[in-house]
Amino acid sequence: MTGNVTSIAQVRAAVRHRRDRLSVNSRAATTLLVVVGLLVVVGLGATMSASSTQGIAVGDRLFYFKKQLLGVGLGSLALFVAMRFDYHRYRALGFPIYLGSLVALVAVLVTGHTSGGAIRWIDIGPITFQPSEVSKFAVVVLLAAVMAKKERLLEDFGHFVAPVIMILGVVGVLVMLQPDLGTTVIISAAALSVLSVSSAPVRHVVLTVLIAMAAAGVLAMVDPERFSRIESFLDPWRDPQGDGFQLIQSYLALGTGGIFGVGLGASRARWFYLPNAHTDFIFAIIGEETGLVGALIIVLLFIMLCLAGWVIARRAPDSFGRMLAVGIIGWIGCQAIINIGGVVGALPITGVALPFISFGSTALVMAMGAVGVLVNIARQGAG
């Protein structure tokens, strides 16, 4: 009799545990989707405002807005498909995705067009494709798959560091040939996020982080243009009409916005005062039009997104799902920090976009697809 009572109690406890787990994961997935939806809507409004002057220059005020709207449609499709695609299959697809990204990175160096001193885009008919955005996802997927497969061998530093060098090193070299240090840093941060939740010893991860930081410092110092950006970050008024111009204009836009902003669509900085207003510096336009309040809401949304992703990662049903989820959050979170930090002058300007908000279809589609992967992990983690 006692055994039967114990069994019933255990069953009830298990049911309650599963119900609680399902509830937490469902809330995290719902939060994730709501936050991303809000960021995308804000991005459409900000793109419409920030790009209108550029659009007038090409004959259509809504030119960039229409392209971004197409990106939202494709991104929504990618999110919908990824939500229903079993994330376990990425373990087998990791290498083909990675290999495809390498081919695209080589292709952009051969056939891509130059803009702003960098070769980052390939024109495919009316669509402009940026291969480095695919590389972010490819590195996270393949590295998570390899770390999960080698789980019992990671005590050995050789088994740990070899795939990191091969997977991250090859992509890093190809992206730096564009050149694009900002994207290289983001890919590295995503990769290190994967390693941080793997079964590898902490000492291996810490050593890898220190090596990566040293490498980033060297790459920033040896190139005259990147070193000049660092000097402008430290003192933009040293060259107010040159390297410091963009940051000073960003300060002016944010300062003009004050607490509540000058009003939606009333930005002055977009009238060719602030370069790249609809891409790298769209956060400055948001700050000008909606003020400190609007800017802080954007920051809060990104914090909520990262927290929801972390909850999903912690409740992933296996180590591969956990590493995949943390890698995606590391990628999106780090990119948001670097972009916003550059706009407000807390970090050097690197030329990376603000996820879900900045103009750019490839980045938007890949980020929304990655969110779909997180939702799929959440759903399976609730099972």
C-alpha positions in Angstrom: 0.0 0.0 0.0 2.8 2.4 0.9 4.6 1.6 -2.4 1.4 2.5 -4.3 1.0 5.8 -2.5 4.6 6.6 -3.1 4.2 5.8 -6.8 1.1 8.0 -7.1 2.9 10.9 -5.4 5.9 10.5 -7.7 3.6 10.6 -10.8 1.9 13.7 -9.5 5.2 15.4 -8.8 6.4 14.5 -12.3 3.2 15.9 -13.9 3.6 19.1 -11.9 7.2 19.4 -12.9 6.4 18.9 -16.6 3.6 21.4 -16.4 5.8 24.0 -14.8 8.5 23.3 -17.3 6.1 23.7 -20.2 4.7 26.9 -18.7 8.2 28.5 -18.3 9.4 27.5 -21.8 6.1 28.7 -23.3 6.4 32.1 -21.6 10.0 32.4 -22.7 9.2 31.6 -26.3 6.2 33.9 -26.3 8.3 36.7 -24.8 10.9 36.1 -27.5 8.4 36.4 -30.3 6.7 39.5 -28.9 10.0 41.3 -28.3 11.3 40.4 -31.8 7.9 41.6 -33.3 8.2 44.9 -31.5 11.8 45.4 -32.6 10.9 44.6 -36.2 8.0 47.1 -36.2 10.3 49.7 -34.6 12.8 49.0 -37.3 10.3 49.5 -40.1 9.3 52.9 -38.7 12.9 54.0 -38.1 13.9 52.9 -41.5 11.1 54.8 -43.1 12.1 57.9 -41.3 15.9 57.6 -41.4 16.1 56.5 -45.1 13.6 58.9 -46.6 16.2 61.5 -47.6 18.3 58.8 -49.2 15.2 57.6 -50.9 14.5 61.0 -52.3 18.0 61.1 -53.8 17.2 57.9 -55.8 13.7 59.0 -56.8 11.5 57.2 -54.3 11.2 58.3 -50.7 10.1 54.8 -49.7 12.7 53.0 -51.7 14.6 51.6 -48.7 11.5 51.1 -46.7 10.0 48.8 -49.4 13.2 46.8 -49.5 13.1 46.4 -45.7 9.5 45.4 -45.9 10.5 42.6 -48.3 13.1 41.6 -45.8 10.5 41.4 -43.0 8.4 39.2 -45.2 11.3 36.8 -46.0 12.4 36.9 -42.3 8.9 36.0 -41.1 8.9 33.0 -43.5 12.4 32.0 -42.2 11.1 32.3 -38.6 8.0 30.3 -39.3 10.0 27.5 -41.0 12.7 27.4 -38.4 10.1 27.2 -35.6 8.9 23.9 -37.1 12.2 22.4 -38.1 13.6 20.0 -35.6 16.8 21.7 -34.3 18.5 18.3 -33.9 18.8 18.0 -37.6 21.3 20.9 -37.6 23.9 18.5 -36.1 24.0 16.7 -39.5 23.5 19.9 -41.5 26.2 21.9 -39.7 29.0 21.1 -42.0 27.1 21.7 -45.3 25.8 25.0 -44.0 29.3 26.0 -43.0 30.8 24.9 -46.3 28.1 26.9 -48.2 29.0 30.0 -46.1 32.7 29.6 -47.0 31.8 29.4 -50.7 29.7 32.6 -50.4 32.5 34.4 -48.5 35.0 33.5 -51.3 32.5 34.5 -53.9 32.0 38.0 -52.4 35.7 38.6 -52.6 35.7 37.7 -56.3 32.4 39.1 -57.5 31.2 41.4 -54.8 30.9 45.1 -55.0 32.7 47.6 -52.8 30.9 50.1 -50.6 32.5 52.2 -47.9 35.9 50.7 -48.6 34.7 47.1 -47.9 33.7 44.2 -50.2 30.7 42.6 -48.3 27.8 42.3 -50.7 26.8 40.3 -53.8 24.1 41.5 -56.1 21.7 38.6 -57.1 19.2 40.3 -59.4 17.3 42.9 -57.3 18.5 41.3 -54.0 21.7 42.3 -52.2 23.2 39.4 -50.3 25.7 39.6 -47.4 27.4 36.2 -46.9 29.0 37.1 -43.6 25.5 37.1 -42.0 25.1 33.5 -42.9 28.6 32.8 -41.5 27.4 33.8 -38.0 24.8 31.1 -37.9 27.1 28.6 -39.7 29.9 28.9 -37.1 27.5 28.6 -34.2 25.8 25.5 -35.6 28.9 23.6 -36.6 30.9 24.5 -33.4 27.9 23.4 -31.2 27.7 20.1 -33.2 31.4 19.4 -32.9 31.5 20.3 -29.2 28.6 18.0 -28.5 30.2 15.2 -30.4 33.5 15.5 -28.7 32.0 16.1 -25.3 34.0 13.4 -23.5 37.3 14.5 -25.1 37.3 18.2 -24.3 39.5 17.8 -21.2 42.3 17.4 -23.7 43.2 20.9 -24.9 44.2 19.7 -28.3 40.7 18.2 -28.9 39.2 21.4 -27.7 41.2 24.0 -29.6 41.6 22.2 -33.0 38.0 22.6 -34.1 37.9 26.1 -32.8 40.9 27.1 -34.9 39.6 25.3 -37.9 36.0 26.5 -37.8 36.5 30.0 -36.5 39.9 30.7 -38.0 38.9 30.0 -41.7 35.8 32.2 -41.5 37.7 34.9 -39.6 40.4 35.1 -42.3 37.8 35.4 -45.1 35.8 38.0 -43.3 38.9 40.1 -42.5 39.8 40.0 -46.1 36.7 42.1 -46.9 37.8 43.7 -44.4 35.2 43.6 -41.6 36.6 43.5 -38.0 33.2 44.2 -36.5 31.6 41.1 -37.9 34.7 39.0 -37.1 34.3 40.1 -33.4 30.6 39.2 -33.4 31.3 35.8 -34.9 34.1 35.2 -32.4 31.8 36.3 -29.5 29.1 33.9 -30.7 31.7 31.1 -30.9 33.0 31.8 -27.4 29.4 31.8 -26.1 29.1 28.3 -27.4 32.3 27.2 -25.8 31.3 28.8 -22.4 28.5 26.4 -22.0 30.2 23.3 -23.4 31.6 20.6 -21.2 35.2 21.9 -21.8 37.2 22.9 -18.7 36.9 26.6 -17.7 40.7 27.0 -18.1 40.5 26.1 -21.8 37.7 28.6 -22.4 39.4 31.4 -20.5 42.6 30.9 -22.4 40.7 30.9 -25.7 39.0 34.2 -24.7 42.3 35.8 -23.8 43.8 34.8 -27.1 40.8 36.1 -29.0 40.9 39.4 -27.2 44.7 39.8 -27.9 44.1 38.9 -31.6 41.3 41.5 -31.8 43.6 44.1 -30.3 46.4 43.4 -32.7 44.1 43.5 -35.7 42.7 46.9 -34.5 46.2 48.4 -34.0 48.0 47.2 -37.2 45.6 48.7 -39.7 45.9 52.5 -40.0 42.2 53.0 -40.7 41.0 51.0 -37.7 43.6 52.6 -35.5 42.3 56.0 -36.6 38.8 54.9 -35.6 40.1 54.1 -32.1 41.7 57.6 -31.9 38.4 59.2 -33.0 36.6 57.1 -30.4 38.9 58.5 -27.7 38.7 62.0 -28.9 36.3 62.7 -31.8 37.0 66.4 -31.7 40.5 65.7 -32.7 39.3 65.6 -36.3 35.7 66.9 -36.2 35.3 67.1 -40.0 37.0 63.7 -40.7 37.1 60.6 -38.6 35.3 62.1 -35.7 32.4 63.6 -37.8 30.0 60.6 -37.5 30.3 60.2 -33.8 29.9 64.0 -33.2 26.8 64.0 -35.4 25.5 61.0 -33.4 26.0 63.0 -30.2 24.1 65.9 -31.6 21.2 63.7 -32.7 20.9 62.1 -29.3 21.3 65.4 -27.5 18.7 67.0 -29.6 16.2 64.2 -28.7 16.4 65.1 -25.0 14.1 63.1 -22.8 11.0 62.6 -25.0 12.4 63.3 -28.5 11.6 65.7 -31.3 8.7 63.6 -32.6 8.4 60.7 -35.1 9.6 61.5 -38.5 11.0 64.9 -37.4 14.7 64.0 -37.3 17.1 66.6 -38.5 20.2 64.4 -38.5 18.8 62.3 -41.3 19.1 65.2 -43.7 22.6 64.2 -44.7 24.1 65.3 -41.4 24.5 61.8 -40.0 26.2 59.3 -42.4 24.6 55.8 -42.5 21.6 57.0 -40.6 19.4 54.1 -41.7 22.0 51.4 -41.2 24.8 51.6 -38.6 23.5 54.7 -36.8 19.7 54.1 -36.8 19.8 54.0 -33.0 20.8 57.7 -33.1 17.7 58.6 -35.2 15.5 56.6 -32.7 17.1 58.5 -29.8 16.6 61.9 -31.6 12.9 61.2 -32.5 11.8 59.4 -29.3 14.3 60.7 -26.8 16.0 59.0 -23.9 12.8 57.2 -23.1 12.5 55.5 -26.6 16.2 54.6 -26.6 16.0 53.0 -23.2 12.9 51.0 -24.3 15.0 49.6 -27.2 17.8 48.6 -24.8 15.2 47.0 -22.4 13.8 45.0 -25.3 17.2 43.6 -26.2 17.8 42.7 -22.5 14.4 40.9 -22.4 15.3 39.0 -25.6 18.6 37.8 -24.2 17.0 36.8 -20.9 14.3 34.8 -22.7 17.0 33.1 -24.8 19.0 32.3 -21.7 15.9 30.6 -20.1 15.4 28.6 -23.3 19.1 27.6 -23.3 19.0 26.4 -19.7 16.0 24.3 -20.3 17.2 22.8 -23.6 16.8 19.0 -23.7 20.4 18.3 -24.6 23.9 19.9 -24.7 23.7 20.6 -28.4 20.4 22.6 -28.0 21.9 24.5 -25.0 25.1 25.5 -27.0 23.1 26.4 -30.1 20.7 28.6 -28.1 23.5 30.4 -26.2 25.5 30.9 -29.4 22.5 32.6 -31.1 21.9 34.8 -28.1 25.7 35.6 -27.9 25.6 36.6 -31.6 22.5 38.9 -31.3 23.3 40.3 -27.9 26.9 41.1 -28.7 25.9 42.7 -32.0 23.4 44.9 -30.3 26.0 46.0 -27.6 28.6 46.8 -30.2 26.2 48.8 -32.3 24.6 50.8 -29.5 28.0 51.2 -27.8 29.4 52.7 -31.0 26.5 55.1 -31.5 26.6 56.5 -27.9 30.4 56.7 -27.9 31.0 53.9 -25.3 32.8 51.7 -27.9 34.7 52.3 -31.1 32.6 52.4 -34.3 32.8 49.1 -36.1 30.2 49.4 -38.8 27.8 46.7 -37.6 24.1 46.9 -37.8 21.5 46.9 -35.0 19.7 43.5 -35.1 16.1 43.6 -36.3 16.1 47.4 -36.7 18.9 48.5 -39.1 18.2 48.4 -42.8 19.6 45.2 -44.4 17.6 42.2 -45.6 20.2 39.5 -45.2 20.9 40.4 -41.5 17.1 40.6 -40.8 16.3 37.3 -42.4 19.1 35.5 -40.6 18.3 37.0 -37.2 14.6 36.2 -37.5 15.4 32.6 -38.7 17.8 32.2 -35.7 14.9 33.3 -33.4 12.8 30.6 -35.0 15.5 28.0 -34.0 15.3 29.3 -30.4 11.5 28.8 -30.3 11.9 25.3 -31.6 14.4 24.5 -28.8 12.0 26.0 -26.3 9.1 23.8 -27.6 11.2 20.6 -27.4 12.7 21.6 -24.0 9.1 21.7 -22.7 8.5 18.1 -23.7 
